[in-house]
């Protein structure tokens, strides 16, 4: 794809899906796409890229009756692509091109059904840490459970992440977990109990009280931050896992999550997977932001 920096990207903004039932067990979808025209004065036309079941490159769909991706639709701002087989989610992007064949970057993505699209932080934007990750809520009447994966790897190694338990409504573990704290708290209490026998009654009471406070402080410090959905209430359905560079939080029911403390100046990537009551997955694109 030849790129021209002066050629602005088309912006997809409307999509209507119509279902047509055919004789027999098969059915197909007709997908109508519309987009804002590119602001570049030398636009000669637009191309529509699509892919079934994935948002990863290459966008090499083959299902539409109009032909494989990309489809050159000419200098129009709406098109209907027909006869997509049912049972798949289809993802679409638009580009603009000029008479010399130079092509813009891909537009925003739209899909043949609802997906949890990232809202904040903005793509490639910056945000304070901890970061609040927000995505589009499910349509009314649809019950979704969300899994959020975030980390420093572009590929988000969520499949290798190892489970980490949480306690008392706060996740214990995560990237900033001070693991030895519970053991240190126990040692403080035991040492204070032994030393208290060397002093008088008043000294023993003061020493024990101080040791208990210090022990509770150390024990509390072992729980990492993060919340969103049911995690703040300690719901047993919420779990957190991690790999070296990826944190995965599953079982959320709200469309936001507050991360652990992040490293300032580092680029993080994140993705949301929603699962509906029928077990069908709806996955967002991978978005990125810079922690400040």
FIKE-474739 format. One record per residue (C-alpha): z, x, y. Coordinates in nm, 4 decimals. Each point is the difference from the previous one (the first is absolute). Layout:
N
+----------+----------+----------+
!        w !        u !        v !
+----------+----------+----------+
!        Z !        X !        Y !
...
+----------+----------+----------+
end
This chain:
292
+----------+----------+----------+
!        w !        u !        v !
+----------+----------+----------+
!   0.0000 !   0.0000 !   0.0000 !
!  -0.1074 !   0.1579 !   0.3301 !
!   0.2622 !  -0.0637 !   0.2664 !
!  -0.0502 !  -0.0448 !   0.3735 !
!   0.3150 !   0.0227 !   0.2077 !
!  -0.1477 !  -0.2164 !   0.2752 !
!  -0.0647 !  -0.2884 !  -0.2394 !
!   0.2993 !  -0.2321 !  -0.0022 !
!   0.1321 !  -0.1606 !  -0.3157 !
!  -0.0654 !  -0.3640 !  -0.0748 !
!   0.3174 !  -0.2081 !  -0.0378 !
!   0.0151 !  -0.2581 !  -0.2758 !
!   0.2115 !  -0.2937 !   0.1143 !
!  -0.0869 !  -0.3106 !  -0.2030 !
!  -0.0574 !  -0.0584 !  -0.3657 !
!  -0.0488 !  -0.3307 !  -0.1776 !
!  -0.0070 !  -0.0243 !  -0.3764 !
!  -0.1678 !  -0.2960 !  -0.1690 !
!   0.0192 !  -0.0564 !  -0.3747 !
!  -0.2876 !  -0.1466 !  -0.1962 !
!   0.0452 !  -0.1139 !  -0.3596 !
!  -0.2961 !   0.0409 !  -0.2293 !
!  -0.0753 !  -0.1506 !  -0.3375 !
!   0.2095 !   0.1620 !  -0.2691 !
!   0.3102 !   0.2137 !   0.0409 !
!  -0.1411 !   0.2236 !   0.2774 !
!   0.0582 !  -0.0486 !   0.3720 !
!  -0.1028 !   0.1980 !   0.3035 !
!   0.1110 !   0.0605 !   0.3553 !
!  -0.2100 !  -0.0035 !   0.3141 !
!   0.1533 !   0.2146 !   0.2726 !
!  -0.0819 !  -0.0519 !   0.3659 !
!   0.0785 !   0.2935 !   0.2305 !
!  -0.0124 !   0.0097 !   0.3789 !
!   0.0707 !   0.2875 !   0.2372 !
!   0.0088 !   0.0933 !   0.3647 !
!  -0.3159 !   0.1817 !   0.1124 !
!   0.0242 !   0.3716 !   0.0595 !
!   0.0362 !   0.0948 !   0.3658 !
!  -0.2644 !   0.2724 !  -0.0341 !
!  -0.3274 !  -0.0892 !   0.1777 !
!  -0.2242 !   0.1643 !  -0.2614 !
!   0.1111 !  -0.1926 !  -0.3100 !
!  -0.2900 !  -0.0833 !  -0.2306 !
!   0.1951 !  -0.1836 !  -0.2676 !
!   0.2989 !  -0.0162 !  -0.2310 !
!   0.0833 !   0.0811 !  -0.3595 !
!   0.2581 !  -0.1698 !  -0.2191 !
!   0.1851 !   0.2090 !  -0.2560 !
!   0.1991 !  -0.1637 !  -0.2770 !
!   0.1928 !   0.0782 !  -0.3155 !
!   0.1765 !  -0.2026 !  -0.2695 !
!   0.3644 !   0.0568 !  -0.0850 !
!   0.0570 !   0.3179 !   0.2013 !
!   0.0058 !   0.1317 !   0.3568 !
!  -0.0677 !   0.3595 !  -0.0980 !
!  -0.3209 !   0.1844 !   0.0793 !
!  -0.2815 !  -0.0251 !  -0.0868 !
!  -0.0674 !  -0.3602 !   0.1021 !
!  -0.2541 !  -0.0525 !  -0.2745 !
!   0.0098 !  -0.3692 !  -0.0918 !
!  -0.2889 !  -0.1456 !  -0.1987 !
!   0.0955 !  -0.3659 !  -0.0452 !
!  -0.1635 !  -0.1784 !   0.2959 !
!  -0.3341 !  -0.1719 !  -0.0552 !
!  -0.1294 !   0.1731 !   0.3154 !
!   0.0308 !   0.3403 !  -0.1675 !
!   0.2318 !   0.2971 !  -0.0405 !
!   0.2172 !   0.1393 !   0.2783 !
!  -0.0886 !   0.0682 !   0.2762 !
!  -0.2096 !  -0.3024 !   0.0949 !
!  -0.2122 !   0.0366 !   0.3139 !
!   0.0306 !  -0.3391 !   0.1713 !
!  -0.1992 !   0.0850 !   0.3136 !
!   0.1025 !  -0.0605 !   0.3581 !
!   0.2164 !  -0.3084 !  -0.0578 !
!   0.3738 !  -0.0639 !   0.0273 !
!   0.0502 !  -0.2293 !  -0.2968 !
!  -0.1181 !  -0.0022 !  -0.3598 !
!   0.0685 !  -0.1886 !  -0.3219 !
!   0.0071 !   0.2004 !  -0.3227 !
!  -0.0322 !  -0.2081 !  -0.3128 !
!   0.0845 !  -0.0279 !  -0.3690 !
!   0.2995 !   0.2318 !  -0.0251 !
!   0.1585 !  -0.0568 !  -0.3440 !
!   0.3493 !  -0.1454 !   0.0123 !
!   0.3052 !   0.1806 !  -0.1331 !
!  -0.0202 !   0.2924 !   0.2439 !
!   0.1058 !   0.0711 !   0.3556 !
!  -0.2910 !   0.1323 !   0.2066 !
!   0.0472 !   0.2308 !   0.2986 !
!  -0.2450 !   0.0292 !   0.2891 !
!  -0.0758 !   0.2429 !   0.2855 !
!  -0.2711 !  -0.0017 !   0.2684 !
!  -0.1807 !   0.2843 !   0.1782 !
!  -0.2478 !   0.0074 !   0.2864 !
!  -0.3100 !   0.2217 !   0.0043 !
!  -0.2657 !   0.1002 !   0.2507 !
!  -0.3782 !   0.0419 !  -0.0274 !
!   0.0368 !   0.3625 !  -0.1072 !
!   0.2217 !  -0.0878 !  -0.2935 !
!   0.3270 !   0.1169 !   0.1538 !
!   0.2897 !  -0.2113 !  -0.1249 !
!   0.3424 !  -0.0842 !   0.1411 !
!   0.3308 !   0.0347 !  -0.1807 !
!   0.1138 !  -0.2840 !  -0.2255 !
!   0.1459 !  -0.3069 !   0.1636 !
!   0.3350 !  -0.1466 !  -0.0914 !
!   0.0152 !  -0.1368 !  -0.3531 !
!   0.0065 !  -0.3665 !  -0.0991 !
!   0.0363 !  -0.1486 !  -0.3458 !
!  -0.1104 !  -0.3078 !  -0.1911 !
!   0.3607 !  -0.1152 !  -0.0158 !
!   0.3283 !   0.0770 !   0.1734 !
!   0.1329 !   0.3565 !  -0.0208 !
!   0.3121 !   0.1525 !   0.1642 !
!  -0.1747 !   0.1780 !   0.2873 !
!   0.2101 !   0.2630 !   0.1874 !
!   0.0997 !  -0.1080 !   0.3525 !
!   0.2445 !   0.2655 !   0.1208 !
!   0.0093 !   0.2905 !   0.0480 !
!  -0.3608 !   0.0016 !   0.1176 !
!  -0.2458 !   0.2078 !  -0.1987 !
!   0.0406 !   0.3674 !   0.1002 !
!   0.2561 !  -0.1029 !   0.2616 !
!   0.3485 !   0.1405 !   0.0479 !
!   0.3385 !  -0.1640 !  -0.0507 !
!   0.3673 !   0.0869 !   0.0131 !
!   0.1955 !   0.0761 !  -0.3145 !
!   0.1176 !  -0.1881 !  -0.2004 !
!  -0.3327 !  -0.1834 !   0.0149 !
!  -0.0356 !  -0.3760 !  -0.0309 !
!  -0.3016 !  -0.0817 !  -0.2161 !
!  -0.1434 !  -0.3492 !   0.0626 !
!  -0.2883 !  -0.1744 !  -0.1753 !
!  -0.1601 !  -0.3451 !   0.0125 !
!   0.2037 !  -0.2749 !  -0.1615 !
!  -0.1352 !  -0.2041 !  -0.2882 !
!  -0.1576 !  -0.3389 !   0.0778 !
!   0.2334 !  -0.2979 !  -0.0008 !
!   0.0836 !  -0.1238 !  -0.3452 !
!  -0.0622 !   0.3329 !  -0.1733 !
!   0.3009 !   0.1886 !  -0.1355 !
!  -0.0507 !   0.3747 !   0.0051 !
!   0.2052 !   0.2985 !  -0.1103 !
!  -0.0874 !   0.3244 !   0.1773 !
!   0.0034 !   0.3644 !  -0.1010 !
!  -0.0206 !   0.2628 !   0.2747 !
!  -0.1004 !   0.3600 !  -0.0683 !
!   0.0243 !   0.2622 !   0.2745 !
!  -0.0081 !   0.3778 !   0.0133 !
!  -0.1812 !   0.3118 !   0.1132 !
!  -0.2735 !  -0.0099 !  -0.2634 !
!  -0.3286 !  -0.1756 !   0.0828 !
!  -0.0153 !  -0.1244 !  -0.3583 !
!   0.3620 !  -0.1265 !  -0.0121 !
!   0.1206 !   0.1180 !  -0.3411 !
!   0.1814 !  -0.3272 !  -0.0738 !
!  -0.0728 !   0.0040 !  -0.3729 !
!   0.1974 !   0.3232 !  -0.0464 !
!   0.3021 !  -0.1147 !   0.1995 !
!   0.3330 !  -0.0025 !  -0.1843 !
!   0.2471 !  -0.2865 !   0.0342 !
!   0.3030 !   0.0446 !   0.2264 !
!   0.2865 !  -0.2561 !  -0.0065 !
!   0.1500 !  -0.1656 !   0.3050 !
!   0.3487 !  -0.1345 !   0.0636 !
!   0.1844 !  -0.2305 !   0.2360 !
!  -0.3080 !  -0.1265 !   0.1779 !
!  -0.1079 !   0.3519 !   0.0994 !
!  -0.2324 !   0.2215 !  -0.1945 !
!   0.1640 !   0.3078 !  -0.1480 !
!  -0.2550 !   0.2740 !  -0.0291 !
!  -0.3268 !   0.0618 !   0.1747 !
!  -0.1188 !   0.3093 !   0.1768 !
!   0.3140 !   0.0581 !   0.2081 !
!   0.2624 !  -0.0677 !  -0.2677 !
!   0.2972 !   0.2475 !   0.0112 !
!   0.0533 !  -0.0066 !  -0.3748 !
!   0.3336 !   0.1946 !  -0.0309 !
!   0.1887 !  -0.2305 !   0.2407 !
!   0.1642 !  -0.2319 !  -0.2599 !
!   0.1266 !   0.3006 !  -0.1978 !
!   0.1333 !   0.1624 !   0.3172 !
!   0.1820 !  -0.3207 !   0.0898 !
!   0.1712 !  -0.0095 !  -0.3399 !
!   0.1067 !   0.3648 !   0.0277 !
!   0.1493 !  -0.0593 !   0.3442 !
!   0.2141 !  -0.2858 !  -0.1297 !
!   0.1172 !   0.1955 !  -0.3058 !
!   0.0903 !   0.3086 !   0.2042 !
!   0.1865 !  -0.2083 !   0.2553 !
!   0.1975 !  -0.1689 !  -0.2776 !
!   0.1064 !   0.3367 !  -0.1427 !
!   0.0927 !   0.1516 !   0.3367 !
!   0.1978 !  -0.3061 !   0.1042 !
!   0.2672 !   0.0876 !  -0.2532 !
!   0.0875 !   0.3071 !   0.2059 !
!   0.1080 !  -0.1907 !   0.3097 !
!   0.2458 !  -0.2739 !   0.0939 !
!  -0.0617 !  -0.3757 !  -0.0254 !
!  -0.1440 !  -0.0298 !   0.3520 !
!  -0.2307 !   0.2990 !  -0.0475 !
!  -0.1209 !  -0.1355 !  -0.3337 !
!  -0.0932 !  -0.3355 !   0.1529 !
!  -0.1914 !   0.1624 !   0.2862 !
!  -0.1837 !   0.2393 !  -0.2259 !
!  -0.0980 !  -0.2709 !  -0.2470 !
!  -0.1245 !  -0.2300 !   0.2779 !
!  -0.2108 !   0.2758 !   0.1512 !
!  -0.1446 !   0.0948 !  -0.3377 !
!  -0.0948 !  -0.3590 !  -0.0804 !
!  -0.1795 !  -0.0400 !   0.3333 !
!  -0.1910 !   0.3231 !  -0.0531 !
!  -0.0879 !  -0.0998 !  -0.3550 !
!  -0.1339 !  -0.3398 !   0.1072 !
!  -0.2063 !   0.1615 !   0.2749 !
!  -0.1590 !   0.2451 !  -0.2427 !
!  -0.0692 !  -0.2715 !  -0.2571 !
!  -0.1650 !  -0.2249 !   0.2600 !
!  -0.2202 !   0.2872 !   0.1165 !
!  -0.1667 !   0.0107 !  -0.3392 !
!  -0.1922 !  -0.3234 !   0.0650 !
!  -0.3368 !   0.0392 !   0.1733 !
!  -0.1456 !  -0.2354 !   0.2585 !
!  -0.2765 !  -0.2501 !  -0.0272 !
!  -0.0179 !  -0.3730 !  -0.0097 !
!  -0.2320 !  -0.2942 !   0.0110 !
!  -0.0464 !  -0.3076 !  -0.2088 !
!   0.3031 !  -0.0352 !  -0.2227 !
!   0.0992 !   0.3668 !   0.0116 !
!   0.2491 !  -0.0523 !   0.2793 !
!   0.1849 !  -0.2609 !  -0.2040 !
!   0.0162 !   0.2123 !  -0.3133 !
!  -0.2258 !  -0.2212 !  -0.2065 !
!  -0.0192 !   0.1301 !  -0.3575 !
!  -0.3742 !  -0.0696 !  -0.0016 !
!  -0.0654 !   0.2799 !   0.2508 !
!  -0.0487 !   0.3528 !  -0.1308 !
!  -0.0780 !   0.3347 !   0.1579 !
!  -0.1713 !   0.2925 !  -0.1681 !
!  -0.1357 !   0.3316 !   0.1168 !
!  -0.2247 !   0.2897 !  -0.0784 !
!   0.0006 !   0.3299 !   0.1915 !
!  -0.2140 !  -0.1495 !   0.2747 !
!   0.0003 !  -0.3772 !  -0.0611 !
!   0.2676 !  -0.2687 !   0.0291 !
!  -0.0580 !  -0.3384 !  -0.1645 !
!   0.2031 !  -0.3114 !   0.0801 !
!  -0.0648 !  -0.3021 !  -0.2225 !
!   0.1228 !  -0.3586 !  -0.0053 !
!  -0.0110 !  -0.0702 !   0.3748 !
!  -0.0497 !  -0.3592 !   0.1134 !
!  -0.0454 !   0.0465 !   0.3763 !
!  -0.3070 !   0.1541 !   0.1623 !
!   0.1762 !   0.3060 !   0.1436 !
!   0.1973 !   0.3034 !  -0.1131 !
!   0.2110 !   0.2573 !   0.1892 !
!  -0.0513 !   0.3461 !  -0.1460 !
!   0.2413 !   0.2855 !  -0.0567 !
!   0.0244 !   0.2625 !   0.2739 !
!  -0.3355 !   0.1780 !   0.0206 !
!  -0.0905 !   0.3514 !   0.1031 !
!  -0.1096 !   0.0139 !   0.3624 !
!  -0.3563 !   0.1082 !   0.0670 !
!  -0.1162 !  -0.0696 !  -0.3568 !
!  -0.2795 !  -0.2414 !  -0.0928 !
!   0.1031 !  -0.2670 !  -0.2493 !
!  -0.2176 !  -0.2352 !  -0.2042 !
!   0.1008 !  -0.3456 !  -0.1206 !
!  -0.1344 !  -0.2895 !  -0.2030 !
!   0.1195 !  -0.3469 !  -0.0964 !
!  -0.0637 !  -0.1794 !  -0.3274 !
!   0.0762 !  -0.3733 !  -0.0164 !
!   0.0406 !  -0.1829 !  -0.3298 !
!  -0.0252 !  -0.3775 !  -0.0055 !
!   0.1669 !  -0.2519 !  -0.2297 !
!  -0.2872 !   0.0359 !  -0.2485 !
!   0.0387 !   0.3751 !  -0.0235 !
!  -0.3187 !   0.0758 !   0.1948 !
!   0.0154 !   0.3110 !   0.2209 !
!  -0.1248 !   0.0151 !   0.3594 !
!  -0.0100 !   0.3542 !   0.1361 !
!  -0.0352 !   0.1203 !   0.3561 !
!  -0.1963 !   0.3001 !   0.1146 !
!   0.1921 !   0.3258 !   0.0473 !
!   0.1065 !   0.0325 !   0.3631 !
!   0.1530 !   0.2999 !   0.1774 !
!   0.2303 !   0.0833 !   0.2909 !
!   0.1771 !   0.2994 !   0.1528 !
!   0.3813 !  -0.0001 !   0.0028 !
!   0.1601 !   0.0921 !   0.3334 !
+----------+----------+----------+
end
